[in-house]
């Protein structure tokens, strides 16, 4: 085993069931938002290996890209591995030696599982552990959100950073000046039922969520009635779906998932595509009680809740459309860091 201490971190990806969009400013500042989500056994990983010189090398294992710069040099955000560079710029200790920082995710950005935000959380986690900083989960999530939304000017909401940091099933409330994460004590039988009856389907297409979110936000700010009512219903449905899970009303949860998708489509015409609409209708006809796109929309993953004896039919129908099925389980752990070689 190496004597050089290496810090590793992982943060889970998530499925968002209802409330998406109510975490995107200015809605939470004006009316307060709420999201119901759960993390799954897919992760974003970061590894930090100290160096003895004053150089920093950032390496993406997914894209095969490297960027190197000195500790004393300004960190330039130029479109190459900016998530990692922004995290380094915010947390770097200029009096310390350099390091190699590696990143890898189980799903690429643009698939609707919150991968880019989970990656930022993992990077912040690795850096704070390396420097032995004392940060609460709320502080880590807030820092990751500012990194992505303020430093990098990437449009989006706040839910993914909190989901990845805290992990598990959460009902997350977004207020004008703070966020409250309410962990849900879901019965193990309910979790098993969800895993048995749900399908995670990859459409085969990634998308730029900031374009969808920009249109959604513009419609809300301009007073578009459909968008405003859709967001208010998303918030209400997040609460109703939370109650259904806590009361073990599984089929009711599936039906509410259907309603959540119908309300989500009201937020922006960019959320649904002809391919997504076709897949949804085919899945419903094959036995899905409800479903939705897992992220902002326009592509990525879709999740369906199926009648138990029809799940295999829904899967077969999706495969026939050229889509693929991803097996998953729910997870309880949020951001996790550890050391190797100490």
KOLMARBA-849450 format. One record per residue (C-alpha): residue number from 1; residue in three letters; x, y, z. Coordinates in Angstrom, 1 decimal, decimal comma, padded with zeros to 4 digits. Layout:
<pts>
[NUM; ALA; [X; Y; Z]];
...
</pts>
This chain:
<pts>
[1; UNK; [000,0; 000,0; 000,0]];
[2; UNK; [001,3; 003,5; -000,9]];
[3; UNK; [002,4; 005,6; 002,0]];
[4; UNK; [001,0; 008,7; 000,2]];
[5; UNK; [-002,4; 009,5; 001,6]];
[6; UNK; [-005,0; 009,6; -001,2]];
[7; UNK; [-008,4; 011,1; -000,5]];
[8; UNK; [-011,4; 009,7; -002,3]];
[9; UNK; [-015,0; 010,9; -002,4]];
[10; UNK; [-018,3; 009,7; -003,9]];
[11; UNK; [-021,7; 011,4; -004,2]];
[12; UNK; [-024,8; 009,6; -005,4]];
[13; UNK; [-027,0; 010,4; -008,4]];
[14; UNK; [-030,7; 010,9; -007,8]];
[15; UNK; [-034,2; 010,3; -009,1]];
[16; UNK; [-036,5; 013,4; -008,8]];
[17; UNK; [-040,1; 012,4; -008,5]];
[18; UNK; [-041,9; 015,7; -008,1]];
[19; UNK; [-041,3; 019,4; -007,5]];
[20; UNK; [-038,6; 019,9; -010,1]];
[21; UNK; [-038,6; 023,5; -011,2]];
[22; UNK; [-039,8; 024,9; -007,9]];
[23; UNK; [-036,1; 024,9; -006,8]];
[24; UNK; [-035,1; 027,2; -009,6]];
[25; UNK; [-035,0; 031,0; -008,8]];
[26; UNK; [-037,0; 033,1; -008,6]];
[27; UNK; [-039,8; 030,7; -007,8]];
[28; UNK; [-038,5; 029,6; -004,3]];
[29; UNK; [-037,8; 033,2; -003,4]];
[30; UNK; [-041,3; 034,2; -004,3]];
[31; UNK; [-043,4; 031,2; -003,3]];
[32; UNK; [-041,1; 028,6; -001,7]];
[33; UNK; [-040,4; 025,3; -003,4]];
[34; UNK; [-040,5; 021,7; -002,5]];
[35; UNK; [-038,9; 018,6; -004,2]];
[36; UNK; [-039,3; 014,9; -003,5]];
[37; UNK; [-036,3; 012,8; -004,5]];
[38; UNK; [-034,2; 009,7; -003,7]];
[39; UNK; [-030,6; 008,8; -004,4]];
[40; UNK; [-029,6; 005,6; -006,3]];
[41; UNK; [-026,6; 003,3; -006,5]];
[42; UNK; [-024,9; 005,4; -009,3]];
[43; UNK; [-022,2; 007,8; -008,2]];
[44; UNK; [-019,8; 010,6; -009,1]];
[45; UNK; [-016,3; 009,9; -007,9]];
[46; UNK; [-013,3; 012,1; -007,1]];
[47; UNK; [-009,8; 011,2; -006,0]];
[48; UNK; [-007,1; 013,5; -004,9]];
[49; UNK; [-003,5; 012,5; -004,7]];
[50; UNK; [-001,0; 015,0; -003,1]];
[51; UNK; [002,1; 016,0; -005,0]];
[52; UNK; [005,4; 017,3; -003,6]];
[53; UNK; [005,7; 020,1; -006,1]];
[54; UNK; [003,3; 023,1; -006,6]];
[55; UNK; [001,5; 021,8; -009,7]];
[56; UNK; [-002,1; 020,8; -010,0]];
[57; UNK; [-003,3; 018,3; -012,6]];
[58; UNK; [-007,0; 017,8; -013,2]];
[59; UNK; [-007,9; 014,6; -015,0]];
[60; UNK; [-011,4; 013,5; -016,3]];
[61; UNK; [-011,4; 009,7; -016,6]];
[62; UNK; [-014,6; 009,9; -018,5]];
[63; UNK; [-013,4; 012,2; -021,2]];
[64; UNK; [-009,7; 011,4; -021,2]];
[65; UNK; [-008,8; 015,1; -020,7]];
[66; UNK; [-006,1; 016,6; -018,6]];
[67; UNK; [-005,5; 020,2; -017,5]];
[68; UNK; [-002,4; 021,3; -015,5]];
[69; UNK; [-001,5; 024,5; -013,9]];
[70; UNK; [000,5; 025,9; -011,0]];
[71; UNK; [-000,7; 026,6; -007,5]];
[72; UNK; [000,4; 030,2; -007,9]];
[73; UNK; [-001,3; 030,6; -011,3]];
[74; UNK; [-004,8; 032,0; -011,8]];
[75; UNK; [-007,4; 029,3; -012,4]];
[76; UNK; [-008,9; 030,1; -015,8]];
[77; UNK; [-012,5; 028,8; -016,4]];
[78; UNK; [-012,3; 028,3; -020,2]];
[79; UNK; [-014,6; 025,4; -020,8]];
[80; UNK; [-012,2; 022,6; -020,2]];
[81; UNK; [-012,9; 020,6; -017,0]];
[82; UNK; [-014,4; 023,7; -015,5]];
[83; UNK; [-016,4; 021,9; -012,8]];
[84; UNK; [-013,2; 020,6; -011,2]];
[85; UNK; [-011,3; 023,9; -011,8]];
[86; UNK; [-014,0; 025,9; -010,2]];
[87; UNK; [-013,9; 023,7; -007,1]];
[88; UNK; [-010,2; 024,0; -007,0]];
[89; UNK; [-010,3; 027,8; -007,3]];
[90; UNK; [-012,8; 028,1; -004,5]];
[91; UNK; [-011,1; 025,8; -002,0]];
[92; UNK; [-007,4; 026,0; -002,9]];
[93; UNK; [-004,9; 026,6; -000,1]];
[94; UNK; [-002,2; 028,7; -001,9]];
[95; UNK; [000,3; 027,8; 000,8]];
[96; UNK; [000,1; 024,1; 000,3]];
[97; UNK; [001,7; 021,8; -002,4]];
[98; UNK; [-000,2; 020,7; -005,4]];
[99; UNK; [-002,1; 017,6; -006,2]];
[100; UNK; [-003,6; 015,4; -008,9]];
[101; UNK; [-007,4; 015,5; -009,0]];
[102; UNK; [-009,3; 012,7; -010,8]];
[103; UNK; [-013,0; 012,5; -011,6]];
[104; UNK; [-015,4; 009,8; -012,9]];
[105; UNK; [-019,2; 009,4; -013,0]];
[106; UNK; [-021,5; 006,5; -013,6]];
[107; UNK; [-023,6; 008,7; -015,9]];
[108; UNK; [-022,7; 011,6; -018,1]];
[109; UNK; [-024,0; 015,1; -017,7]];
[110; UNK; [-027,3; 015,7; -019,6]];
[111; UNK; [-028,9; 012,5; -018,6]];
[112; UNK; [-031,3; 013,8; -015,9]];
[113; UNK; [-029,8; 012,1; -012,9]];
[114; UNK; [-028,1; 015,1; -011,5]];
[115; UNK; [-024,6; 013,9; -012,5]];
[116; UNK; [-022,9; 017,2; -012,9]];
[117; UNK; [-024,1; 018,5; -009,5]];
[118; UNK; [-023,1; 015,2; -007,8]];
[119; UNK; [-019,7; 015,6; -009,4]];
[120; UNK; [-019,3; 019,1; -007,9]];
[121; UNK; [-020,3; 017,7; -004,5]];
[122; UNK; [-017,8; 014,9; -004,8]];
[123; UNK; [-015,0; 017,4; -005,9]];
[124; UNK; [-015,9; 019,7; -003,0]];
[125; UNK; [-015,9; 016,7; -000,7]];
[126; UNK; [-012,5; 015,5; -001,8]];
[127; UNK; [-010,9; 019,0; -001,4]];
[128; UNK; [-012,5; 019,7; 002,0]];
[129; UNK; [-011,3; 016,3; 003,2]];
[130; UNK; [-007,8; 016,9; 001,8]];
[131; UNK; [-007,5; 020,3; 003,6]];
[132; UNK; [-009,3; 018,9; 006,6]];
[133; UNK; [-011,9; 021,6; 006,6]];
[134; UNK; [-014,9; 021,4; 008,9]];
[135; UNK; [-018,0; 021,9; 006,8]];
[136; UNK; [-021,5; 020,8; 007,5]];
[137; UNK; [-023,6; 019,0; 004,9]];
[138; UNK; [-025,6; 022,1; 004,4]];
[139; UNK; [-022,4; 024,1; 003,8]];
[140; UNK; [-021,1; 021,6; 001,3]];
[141; UNK; [-024,4; 021,5; -000,6]];
[142; UNK; [-024,6; 025,3; -000,6]];
[143; UNK; [-021,0; 025,7; -001,8]];
[144; UNK; [-021,5; 023,2; -004,6]];
[145; UNK; [-024,7; 025,0; -005,7]];
[146; UNK; [-022,9; 028,4; -005,8]];
[147; UNK; [-020,0; 026,9; -007,7]];
[148; UNK; [-022,3; 025,6; -010,5]];
[149; UNK; [-024,8; 028,4; -010,5]];
[150; UNK; [-022,7; 031,5; -009,7]];
[151; UNK; [-019,1; 030,7; -010,5]];
[152; UNK; [-019,9; 028,8; -013,7]];
[153; UNK; [-023,1; 030,6; -014,5]];
[154; UNK; [-024,9; 027,2; -015,3]];
[155; UNK; [-028,6; 027,7; -015,1]];
[156; UNK; [-030,5; 025,2; -012,9]];
[157; UNK; [-032,0; 024,6; -009,5]];
[158; UNK; [-030,7; 023,7; -006,1]];
[159; UNK; [-032,2; 020,2; -005,4]];
[160; UNK; [-029,4; 018,1; -006,9]];
[161; UNK; [-026,6; 019,4; -004,7]];
[162; UNK; [-028,6; 018,7; -001,5]];
[163; UNK; [-029,7; 015,3; -002,7]];
[164; UNK; [-026,1; 014,3; -003,5]];
[165; UNK; [-024,8; 015,6; -000,2]];
[166; UNK; [-027,5; 014,2; 002,1]];
[167; UNK; [-028,5; 011,0; 000,3]];
[168; UNK; [-031,6; 008,8; 000,7]];
[169; UNK; [-035,2; 009,7; 000,3]];
[170; UNK; [-035,7; 013,4; 001,1]];
[171; UNK; [-038,5; 016,0; 001,0]];
[172; UNK; [-036,5; 019,2; 000,4]];
[173; UNK; [-038,0; 022,6; 001,0]];
[174; UNK; [-036,6; 025,7; -000,6]];
[175; UNK; [-037,2; 029,1; 001,1]];
[176; UNK; [-036,2; 032,6; 000,1]];
[177; UNK; [-033,0; 032,5; 002,3]];
[178; UNK; [-032,5; 028,8; 003,3]];
[179; UNK; [-033,0; 025,2; 002,5]];
[180; UNK; [-034,5; 022,5; 004,7]];
[181; UNK; [-033,7; 018,8; 004,0]];
[182; UNK; [-036,3; 016,5; 005,6]];
[183; UNK; [-035,1; 012,9; 005,5]];
[184; UNK; [-037,9; 010,4; 005,1]];
[185; UNK; [-038,1; 007,2; 007,0]];
[186; UNK; [-039,6; 005,1; 004,2]];
[187; UNK; [-040,6; 001,6; 005,2]];
[188; UNK; [-038,1; -001,0; 003,8]];
[189; UNK; [-041,0; -002,9; 002,2]];
[190; UNK; [-042,0; 000,2; 000,3]];
[191; UNK; [-038,5; 000,7; -000,9]];
[192; UNK; [-038,4; -003,0; -002,1]];
[193; UNK; [-041,8; -002,5; -003,8]];
[194; UNK; [-040,5; 000,6; -005,6]];
[195; UNK; [-037,4; -001,2; -006,8]];
[196; UNK; [-039,5; -004,2; -007,9]];
[197; UNK; [-042,0; -002,1; -009,9]];
[198; UNK; [-040,0; 000,8; -011,2]];
[199; UNK; [-038,1; 001,0; -014,5]];
[200; UNK; [-035,2; 003,4; -015,3]];
[201; UNK; [-035,0; 003,9; -019,0]];
[202; UNK; [-032,3; 005,7; -021,0]];
[203; UNK; [-033,7; 007,4; -024,1]];
[204; UNK; [-030,3; 007,4; -025,7]];
[205; UNK; [-030,2; 011,2; -025,9]];
[206; UNK; [-028,5; 013,7; -023,7]];
[207; UNK; [-029,7; 017,3; -023,5]];
[208; UNK; [-028,5; 020,8; -022,3]];
[209; UNK; [-030,8; 021,3; -019,3]];
[210; UNK; [-029,9; 025,0; -019,0]];
[211; UNK; [-031,8; 025,7; -022,3]];
[212; UNK; [-034,9; 024,0; -020,9]];
[213; UNK; [-034,6; 025,8; -017,6]];
[214; UNK; [-034,0; 029,2; -019,2]];
[215; UNK; [-037,2; 028,8; -021,2]];
[216; UNK; [-039,1; 027,6; -018,1]];
[217; UNK; [-037,8; 030,6; -016,0]];
[218; UNK; [-038,6; 033,1; -018,7]];
[219; UNK; [-042,2; 031,8; -018,9]];
[220; UNK; [-042,6; 032,0; -015,1]];
[221; UNK; [-041,2; 035,5; -014,9]];
[222; UNK; [-043,3; 036,8; -017,8]];
[223; UNK; [-046,4; 035,6; -016,0]];
[224; UNK; [-047,3; 032,6; -018,2]];
[225; UNK; [-050,3; 031,1; -016,5]];
[226; UNK; [-049,5; 027,5; -017,6]];
[227; UNK; [-046,0; 027,7; -016,2]];
[228; UNK; [-047,1; 029,3; -012,9]];
[229; UNK; [-049,9; 026,8; -012,3]];
[230; UNK; [-047,6; 023,9; -013,3]];
[231; UNK; [-045,0; 024,9; -010,8]];
[232; UNK; [-047,6; 025,3; -008,0]];
[233; UNK; [-049,0; 021,9; -008,8]];
[234; UNK; [-045,5; 020,4; -008,8]];
[235; UNK; [-045,0; 021,7; -005,3]];
[236; UNK; [-048,4; 020,3; -004,2]];
[237; UNK; [-047,6; 016,9; -005,8]];
[238; UNK; [-044,3; 016,6; -004,1]];
[239; UNK; [-046,1; 016,8; -000,8]];
[240; UNK; [-048,8; 014,3; -001,9]];
[241; UNK; [-046,3; 011,8; -003,2]];
[242; UNK; [-044,3; 012,1; 000,1]];
[243; UNK; [-047,5; 011,2; 002,0]];
[244; UNK; [-048,2; 008,3; -000,4]];
[245; UNK; [-044,8; 006,9; 000,3]];
[246; UNK; [-045,0; 007,3; 004,0]];
[247; UNK; [-048,4; 005,7; 004,1]];
[248; UNK; [-047,2; 002,8; 001,8]];
[249; UNK; [-049,8; 003,6; -000,9]];
[250; UNK; [-047,7; 002,3; -003,8]];
[251; UNK; [-050,2; 002,5; -006,6]];
[252; UNK; [-051,2; 006,0; -005,5]];
[253; UNK; [-047,6; 007,0; -005,8]];
[254; UNK; [-047,5; 005,6; -009,4]];
[255; UNK; [-050,7; 007,5; -010,3]];
[256; UNK; [-049,3; 010,7; -008,8]];
[257; UNK; [-046,1; 010,2; -010,8]];
[258; UNK; [-048,3; 010,3; -013,9]];
[259; UNK; [-049,9; 013,6; -012,7]];
[260; UNK; [-046,5; 015,0; -011,9]];
[261; UNK; [-045,4; 014,4; -015,5]];
[262; UNK; [-048,5; 016,0; -016,9]];
[263; UNK; [-048,0; 019,1; -014,8]];
[264; UNK; [-044,2; 019,2; -015,6]];
[265; UNK; [-045,0; 019,4; -019,3]];
[266; UNK; [-046,8; 022,7; -018,7]];
[267; UNK; [-043,6; 024,4; -017,5]];
[268; UNK; [-042,0; 024,6; -021,0]];
[269; UNK; [-042,7; 023,2; -024,5]];
[270; UNK; [-039,0; 022,1; -024,5]];
[271; UNK; [-039,5; 019,5; -021,7]];
[272; UNK; [-041,2; 016,9; -023,9]];
[273; UNK; [-040,1; 015,8; -027,4]];
[274; UNK; [-041,9; 013,6; -029,9]];
[275; UNK; [-039,7; 010,7; -028,9]];
[276; UNK; [-040,4; 011,2; -025,2]];
[277; UNK; [-044,1; 011,6; -025,8]];
[278; UNK; [-044,2; 008,4; -027,8]];
[279; UNK; [-042,2; 006,4; -025,2]];
[280; UNK; [-044,6; 007,7; -022,4]];
[281; UNK; [-047,7; 006,6; -024,3]];
[282; UNK; [-046,3; 003,3; -025,3]];
[283; UNK; [-045,2; 002,6; -021,6]];
[284; UNK; [-048,7; 003,5; -020,3]];
[285; UNK; [-050,3; 001,3; -022,9]];
[286; UNK; [-048,0; -001,6; -021,8]];
[287; UNK; [-048,9; -001,2; -018,1]];
[288; UNK; [-047,0; 001,7; -016,6]];
[289; UNK; [-049,2; 003,5; -014,0]];
[290; UNK; [-047,1; 006,6; -014,3]];
[291; UNK; [-043,7; 008,0; -015,2]];
[292; UNK; [-041,7; 011,1; -016,1]];
[293; UNK; [-038,4; 012,4; -017,4]];
[294; UNK; [-036,0; 012,4; -014,4]];
[295; UNK; [-034,4; 015,8; -015,0]];
[296; UNK; [-035,2; 019,1; -016,6]];
[297; UNK; [-036,5; 017,4; -019,8]];
[298; UNK; [-035,6; 017,1; -023,4]];
[299; UNK; [-033,9; 013,8; -023,1]];
[300; UNK; [-031,8; 011,7; -020,7]];
[301; UNK; [-033,5; 009,1; -018,5]];
[302; UNK; [-037,2; 008,4; -017,9]];
[303; UNK; [-038,5; 006,5; -014,9]];
[304; UNK; [-041,8; 004,5; -014,8]];
[305; UNK; [-043,8; 002,9; -012,0]];
[306; UNK; [-045,5; -000,3; -013,4]];
[307; UNK; [-048,1; -002,8; -012,4]];
[308; UNK; [-046,0; -005,7; -011,1]];
[309; UNK; [-047,1; -008,2; -013,7]];
[310; UNK; [-046,7; -005,7; -016,5]];
[311; UNK; [-043,2; -004,4; -015,7]];
[312; UNK; [-041,5; -006,8; -018,1]];
[313; UNK; [-043,9; -005,8; -020,9]];
[314; UNK; [-043,1; -002,1; -020,4]];
[315; UNK; [-039,4; -003,0; -020,5]];
[316; UNK; [-039,8; -004,9; -023,7]];
[317; UNK; [-041,8; -002,0; -025,2]];
[318; UNK; [-039,0; 000,4; -024,4]];
[319; UNK; [-036,3; -001,8; -025,8]];
[320; UNK; [-038,4; -002,1; -029,0]];
[321; UNK; [-038,3; 001,7; -029,3]];
[322; UNK; [-034,4; 001,5; -029,2]];
[323; UNK; [-034,1; 002,6; -025,5]];
[324; UNK; [-032,2; 000,7; -022,8]];
[325; UNK; [-033,1; -000,4; -019,3]];
[326; UNK; [-030,8; 000,5; -016,4]];
[327; UNK; [-031,0; -001,6; -013,3]];
[328; UNK; [-030,8; 000,3; -010,0]];
[329; UNK; [-031,4; 000,2; -006,3]];
[330; UNK; [-032,0; 003,1; -003,9]];
[331; UNK; [-029,2; 004,2; -001,6]];
[332; UNK; [-029,1; 005,8; 001,8]];
[333; UNK; [-025,6; 007,3; 001,9]];
[334; UNK; [-024,9; 010,8; 000,7]];
[335; UNK; [-021,4; 012,3; 000,2]];
[336; UNK; [-018,8; 009,9; 001,5]];
[337; UNK; [-015,1; 010,5; 001,8]];
[338; UNK; [-012,2; 008,3; 002,9]];
[339; UNK; [-008,4; 008,0; 002,8]];
[340; UNK; [-006,2; 005,4; 001,3]];
[341; UNK; [-002,6; 004,7; 002,2]];
[342; UNK; [-002,6; 006,4; 005,6]];
</pts>
